[in-house]
Amino acid sequence: MDHKFIDMPQVKKPEPPAFIGNIVTAIVAAPKKKHYRMLHVLCAAGGLRLGEALGIDIKNISPDGSTIKICQKVWRSKIQDFLKTKNGKREIDLHSSVAAMLKDFIGERNQGLLFQSRNCKPLSQSNILRRSLHPIPSGVTQIRPCRVS
């Protein structure tokens, strides 16, 4: 690619920002409410976008909680049966400790969204940001490069 021709700076060895382990642990531990903690754990453990996590239907979770089918998302508190990319439709395998936590979170429920309001509606992304993520102290969430060897 001719970077000079299109007047674009060339980036050598780009490294995507990543959270290191203790920061992820602090983010997951920060919320007082169980559903926010579970949401943060699933996003971190499964590499889920927030909208994908909010769109998880209980019927798409394996009985032991170890596998989740991602086939819909929530955008602006509405369920959409399509995902951001073609490859977004997938199955996520969870670590046994996360699966146990998920199974406990689901309890006796066997239908509906995993994360829903009292009225059985999808949760609002903006409310989650305002109530759960933004209150986390900024020193905890600073992005630091994480090298993968």
C-alpha positions in Angstrom: 0.0 0.0 0.0 1.3 3.5 -0.8 0.8 5.3 2.5 2.4 8.5 1.1 0.0 8.6 -1.9 -3.1 8.5 0.3 -1.5 10.7 3.0 -1.9 8.1 5.7 0.6 7.6 8.4 2.2 4.1 8.4 1.8 2.3 11.7 4.6 -0.2 12.5 3.8 -3.0 14.9 0.3 -1.9 15.9 -0.7 -3.3 19.2 -4.4 -3.3 20.1 -5.2 -2.0 23.6 -5.8 -4.7 26.1 -6.7 -4.9 29.8 -4.3 -6.9 32.0 -5.6 -9.5 34.3 -5.8 -7.5 37.5 -7.8 -4.7 35.7 -10.3 -7.2 34.4 -10.7 -8.7 37.9 -11.3 -5.2 39.3 -13.9 -4.3 36.7 -15.7 -7.6 37.3 -15.6 -7.2 41.1 -16.7 -3.5 41.2 -20.4 -3.8 40.6 -22.6 -4.5 43.7 -25.4 -6.0 41.7 -25.1 -9.7 40.7 -26.5 -9.2 37.1 -23.8 -6.5 36.3 -21.0 -8.8 37.6 -22.3 -11.7 35.5 -22.6 -9.4 32.5 -19.0 -8.2 32.9 -17.7 -11.8 33.4 -19.5 -13.1 30.3 -18.2 -10.2 28.1 -14.6 -10.8 29.4 -14.6 -14.6 29.4 -16.5 -15.0 26.1 -15.1 -12.0 24.1 -18.7 -10.7 23.7 -19.8 -7.2 22.7 -22.2 -5.7 25.1 -25.1 -5.9 22.6 -24.4 -9.6 22.0 -24.4 -10.3 25.7 -27.7 -8.5 26.2 -29.2 -10.5 23.4 -28.5 -13.9 24.9 -31.7 -15.9 25.2 -31.7 -18.6 27.9 -32.8 -21.2 25.3 -29.4 -20.6 23.6 -27.4 -21.7 26.6 -26.5 -25.4 27.1 -28.0 -27.1 30.1 -24.6 -27.1 31.9 -23.9 -23.4 31.0 -20.7 -24.3 29.2 -21.8 -23.2 25.7 -23.7 -20.2 24.5 -25.0 -19.7 20.9 -24.7 -16.0 19.8 -27.4 -15.4 17.2 -29.0 -12.0 18.1 -28.1 -8.7 19.8 -29.8 -5.8 21.5 -29.5 -2.3 20.1 -31.3 0.6 21.7 -33.3 -1.8 23.9 -34.6 -3.7 20.9 -33.7 -7.3 19.9 -32.2 -7.6 16.5 -31.9 -11.1 14.9 -28.7 -10.1 13.0 -25.2 -9.4 14.3 -22.6 -6.8 13.4 -20.5 -9.1 11.2 -21.1 -12.3 9.2 -18.8 -14.2 11.6 -20.7 -12.8 14.6 -23.0 -15.9 14.7 -21.1 -18.4 16.7 -20.9 -20.6 19.7 -18.9 -19.6 22.8 -17.3 -22.2 25.1 -16.9 -21.0 28.7 -14.5 -22.1 31.4 -16.1 -24.4 33.9 -15.9 -21.8 36.7 -17.8 -19.3 34.5 -20.3 -22.0 33.4 -21.0 -22.7 37.1 -21.5 -19.0 37.8 -23.8 -18.7 34.8 -25.9 -21.7 35.8 -26.2 -20.3 39.3 -27.2 -16.9 37.8 -29.9 -18.5 35.6 -31.4 -20.5 38.5 -34.8 -22.0 37.7 -35.5 -19.8 34.7 -35.9 -21.6 31.4 -36.9 -18.9 29.0 -36.5 -15.2 28.2 -33.4 -13.1 27.9 -30.5 -13.8 30.3 -30.3 -10.1 31.2 -33.6 -8.4 31.3 -35.5 -5.7 33.2 -38.3 -6.4 35.7 -40.7 -6.1 32.7 -38.9 -8.8 30.8 -37.5 -6.2 28.3 -33.9 -6.0 27.2 -31.6 -4.0 29.4 -30.4 -0.6 28.1 -26.7 -0.3 27.2 -26.7 3.4 28.3 -28.1 2.4 31.7 -25.4 -0.2 32.1 -22.7 2.2 31.2 -24.1 4.9 33.6 -24.9 2.6 36.5 -22.2 0.0 36.3 -19.1 0.9 34.2 -18.8 4.7 34.7 -18.8 4.5 38.5 -15.7 2.3 38.5 -12.7 4.5 39.5 -10.7 5.7 36.5 -7.4 4.4 37.8 -8.8 0.8 37.7 -9.9 1.0 34.0 -6.8 2.6 32.4 -5.9 0.6 29.3 -2.3 -0.7 29.4 -0.7 -2.6 26.6 -0.5 -6.3 27.2 2.2 -8.2 25.4 1.3 -11.7 24.2 4.4 -14.0 23.9 
